[in-house]
Amino acid sequence: MNKFVKFCACAAFGVTSVFAQQGAPTGAAVDPTADEQKALDALKGKLEGAIVWATSRANSHHDIWIMNADGTNARALTQGDNVDWFPRISPDGSTVLFNRSKGGWVPENDANYPEKWDLWMVDISGENSLGVNPRKVVDNATWGTWRPDGKSIVFSRAGKVFTMDLASKKETLVLDGEKAFNKSGVILQEPNMSPDGKHLAITLRGSMRETGVWDLTKNAWTKSGDGCQIDWNFDGSKLYRVNPTGNGGTAAPSEILWFSAKDGKQIEKVGFFGIPKNVKLMDLPGRRSHEYFPRLSPDGKWLVWGATDKGHDHDLFDYELYIWKIGEPVETATRITYHSGNDRWPDIWLGKVPVKEPAKPVAQAAATAASVPAAVAGGVSEAKMDELIQAIDRLTDAVKSLAK
């Protein structure tokens, strides 16, 4: 049985193979209710910053979109036939790191196959234009996140986690899952390194299914529980993750929990006697309460996430995005997307977003063209040459557009 058939056999609610082959539904815009519009109006102008996310609303293969942190001015940041998802904003707010398929439709279910994905970056541009300077930064990788100084990133290749220095492109293996857990087939999803660099919060998949924290200095594992998508807050004093309990409409239930952390270890416990009240972070009332993709703002005061009222597959079903100021009543959570396409994996950055406008096409084309002879004479890697060719193609198109 091939991988695609396996994917279809696991898909919920009778998604057909043809549907999965083509991509996600592009859907259509929907109108907020009067109460939802009132909440949107109340949020407008309250927050400065940006939210990025992956969406199928304009492309069944998913693009990265961006909006203001108050939910206004949604627009595309990337466009293309590849699948773009899991965007993460750089610490300075200028650049977005994301997963991109090597070609055409690839389901998120295949995130465990690094040979199908690369990590890319794109700079945030002005309010009415696509991102600028898209470039590939890592081959055969997924789940890329930034380190606090913005000079290096963390990512996984199936059962291994690496860091990479962006200036030198040097990769360093920090964890081999099969060796660490002494078990074959261990997959390390969404590895999030603690701010001090001493611990990795990881979702285990493949031959193991749990979440927890790996101590990189003591080579020890502390289990958090079931669920997925475990991450740190800005200073490492909190861990938060999705748990398979709570409300959830016609989908399997889920909610967002958070825990105090000391020396990388979770303090509160979730066990036979239930979940402590102070550990429950978000569980929307009503049917649309299948929560996923939680992301805390850099200051730890706001939470963004996605929720659906049916289905489970992250990249196929109608997830909508929400934002909530932590500590306020759950009823104040504001839905910020209104579209029946797929919206998922948001990230939030607060502050005045530094934008990078496109360079003058002719001047940039001349500079790029001038660098080609030296690059060829000096010898460059195949990946670097691919990036150079792509840059020349983009600039050629830009020059042609000026001539029209």
N, C-alpha and C positions, 0 to 999 in steps of 0.2 A: 504493500500500500504506500503510495507516494506521500510526500509531506503535505501537498495540497489537499488530498482526500482526507488525511488526518485532521487538517484544519477544519474542513467542512463538517466532519463527523462530530467535532467538539463544539461547533457554533450553535448558539442557542436559538430556539424558536424557529427552526426550519429555514435558516438562511440557505439559499440554493448555491450550488457551486458556480453557476454562471454569474450570480450576483457578486460572490466573493472574488471571482476572477476579474471582474470589471472595476471593482473598487467600492467605495462607500457611496451612499446616496448623497447627491448634492442638495436635495431638499429645497425648502423655500422659506422665505421670511415669514414670521408670525407676529401678530400684534400682542403687546403686553396688555394685561387687564388694567383696569383703572387703578387698582391698588399697586400693581407692579410699576406702572408709569409714575405714580406718586413717589415710590421708593427711588426710582431712577432719577427723578427730578431733584430729590433731596440729596442724592449722592453727587450730582453734577457740581463741579467746581470745588468739591470738598477735598480731593486728593490730587496731587501733582505727581506724575510719573507715567509708567507704561505697564501694560499687561500684554504678553505675547502668548500665543497658543497655536495649536494645529487644528485646521478645519477643512472639511470637504465641501463647504458651501459654494465655492467657485470652481472646484476641481475635485473629481472623485478620488484622485490619488493623494489629496491633501497638500495644502500649502501652509506656510507659517504666516499668521496674521498678527497685527498689532493694534492696540487701541490705547487711548489715554486711561490712566488708572481709575478715572471716575466713570468708565464705561462708554465714553464718547469717541467719535471719530475712528471707527473700526475700518481698517484697510489692509491690503495684502502687503506682506514683506518679501515673500518669495513667490515665484510662479514657475511651473514646469511640469513635465510628465512624471518625474520621480516622486516618491513619497517622502515628504518632509514632516518631521514630528519631533517631540521631546525638545522644545526650545528652552534654552537657559540664558538669561541675560547676564552679561559680564558685570563684575563688581562696580565698574565705573559707569554702567548704564549705556554704553555706546554700541555694544556688539552682541549678537545673538549666536550661540552655539547650538547646533541641532543635528539630529540624525537624518540622513538622506539615503534612500535606496539607490543601488547602483544602476537600476533601470526599471522603469515602469512600475506597475502595481506589485507591491510586496506587503502582505499583511503584517500587522504588529505582532501577531502570534509567532512570526519568524524572527523575532528579535534575538533569539538564541543562536542564530546562524550568522556570525559576524561577517562571513564572506559576502553577504547580501547587502551590507551597509557600509557607509563611510560617515565620518563626522565633518561637518562643514561649519563655516562662520559667515555671517553677513553683517554689515554695519547698518545701524539704524539711520535712515535718511529723513528728509523733510516730511511734513504732514501729508503730502499728497503724492508721494512717489514710492516706488519699491525700494527695498534696501540696496545698498551699493557694495561693491567689491566682494561678491560672493567667492569663497575660496575653500577648497578642500584642505583639511588640516590633519586628518588621520585616516588611513586606509583600514578597512575591515574591522570596524568597531561600532559600538552602540553605547547609549546611556552616558553621554559626556556631560560633565559638570565642571564648574570653575573652582579653583582655589581662591582664597580670600584676596590675595595680592593681584589676581588677574594675569599672572605670568605663567601659570601652568594649569593643566586640566586633569581630571580623573575620568577613566572610562573602563569599559569591560570588553573582553572578547570571550564570550561564552562563559567558561569556568575560570577565567583569569582577570585580575584587575591591574591596571597600569596607571601611572602618571606620565605626563609628557610636558617637558619644558617647551613653551611655544617659541622661544627665540632659537634654541639649538635643535629643536625637533627630537631631542633625546627622550626615548621611552624607558621607563623603569618599572619592572614587575614588582608589585607590592603584595599580591596575594594569589596563590594558586589554589583554587577551591578543592580540587581532588586530593592534593597533598595535605591541605589544612584539615579537611574532614575525613581523610583516609577512606574516601568512597568515590567510585567512578560515576561519571555522569552528573556531577554537581554543577549547576549553572548559577552564576552570580549576576543577578539583575539589579539595576539601579544602585550601584555602589556610591554611597555618599560619605566622603571623608569628613571627620570632625574638624572644626576650625583649627585645633591645635595639631592636626595631622597624626594623632596617635591611634585613632580608631576608625573603623569602617562600619557604617550601618548598611546592611545588605538584605535584599530579598533573595532567599534561596529557592531555586526551582530545579527542574530536572529530577534527579533521584532524591532530592530533599525538598520539603515545602514548609518553610517557616521564615520568620524574620528575626533579626538580632544584630549584635554588634561584635565585630572581631577586633580584639586588642592586638595592635600591630607590634607592640613592644613585648607583650607577654605570650603572644601566640595562643590566645584563649578566646573561646566563643561564649557569649552570653545570649541566650534565647530571649526574645521579647514575646513571641507568641505566633499565632497564625496570621493570616492576612498578607499584606504586601505594602510596598512603597514607603519604607521607613526612612526617615530623614532627621536632620538636626535643625534646631533653631540657630540664630545668628552667633551665639556664643557657646554653644554646646551644652547648655544647662537643661535643655529639653530635647526629647525625642518624640516624634509623632509619626503615626502610620494609619493605614486603613485596616479595619477589623471586620471579619465576616459575621457581625451581629448588628442588631438595630432595625430601623425601618427599611423599607425597600420596595414598595409597590409590588409588581409582578416579577421583579428580578430577585435574585438572592439578596438578603439583607446586607447592609454594610454601614459603617459609621467611621468617623475619624476620632482616634484616641491620641492623647499625649501624656507623656510621663516625665517626671523629674529625672535628671541624669547626674551621676557623680562618678568621676573617673571613668566615663564612658559606659557606665552600667545603669540600667533602668532601675529606679527605686521602687515605684508602685508595682504591684503584681496583679495579673489577671489570671484567675484560676477557677476552681470548682464553685466558689461562692460568688461568682459574678464579677462585675466591673465596678470599681470604686467610682462614686459620682464625680470626684474631682479629676478623674482620668478622661471622662467623656468631653471631647472638644466640640464636635459637630455631628448632629444627626437630624436632618431636616424633618419636620412633620409632614404628613401626607404621603402621596404615592411617589412623587419624584424625590426619592431619598436613597437611591443607590449611589452613595458617595465614592468618588475616586479622585485621583490626581491632586491631593492637597499640597499647597505650597504657601509657606509663611512669608510675609514681607520681610525685607532685610532688618527692619526695626522690631519685628516680632509682634506687631500690633494688629495686623490684618491677615486674614486667611482668604485665599482664592482656591477654588476646586471645581469639579464637575459632578453632575448628578443626572441620572436618568430614571424614568419610571418603568422601563421595561428593557429586557435584554441585558447583555453583559459585555460582549466584545467591544474592546476599547475604541476600535477604529471604525466600527460600523453603525452603532446605535446612536440615538439622538440624546447625547449628553449636552446639557446646558451649563454654562459657567455662572458661578456665584462669587460674591465677595461679602465679607462680614468683618466688622470690627470686633476683635476678641474681647469678651467680657460683657458685651451688650446682649439683650435678649435674642434668642435664636430667631424670633420672628422678624428681626431687623435685617437678617441676611437678604442681600439684594441680588436678584437674578440679572445678569448683565449681557447675556446673549439670548436672542429670540430668533432661532432658525432651526428648522427640522433636519438640517445636515448634522454632521458629526463635529462636535467641538470638544477638544480634550487637551490635557497636559498644559495648563496655564502656568506662567511664571509672572511674578510682579516685581517691579523695581520702583522705588519712590525717590522723588527729587526731580530737578530739571534735567530732562534727557538731552545729552549732547548728541547732536545730529551731524552726520557727515554727508554733505551734498556731493553729487556726482562731479567728477572733474570734467573740465572742458574736453569733449570727445576728441577733437583734432589734436590738441596738445598731448592728451593722454595716449592716443594712438601712436603719435610720433615717439614719445618716450618709451613705450612698450616695444615698438619696432626697433628702436635703437639698441635695446638690450638683447635682442635675439642673437646677433653674431657673437657677442661675448659669451652668452650662455652656452651656445653650441660649441664654441672653441674651448671653453673651459670645462665642458662636460657636466651635464646635469642628470639628475635621476629621471626615470620614466615618469614618475608622479609629478615632478616639477615641470617637466616638459608638457605634460597634459594640462596642467594649470595654465602654462604660458599660452598654449594653443587656444584654450577656452577663453582666455583674456583677449587675445587677438580677435577671435570670432565675435565676442561681445562688442569690442570697440569698432570693428568693421560695420556691424549692424547699426551702431550709434551714428557713425559717420554717414551711412546711407540715409538714415532718417533725417539728418540735417539737410541732405541734398533734395529731399522731396518738396 
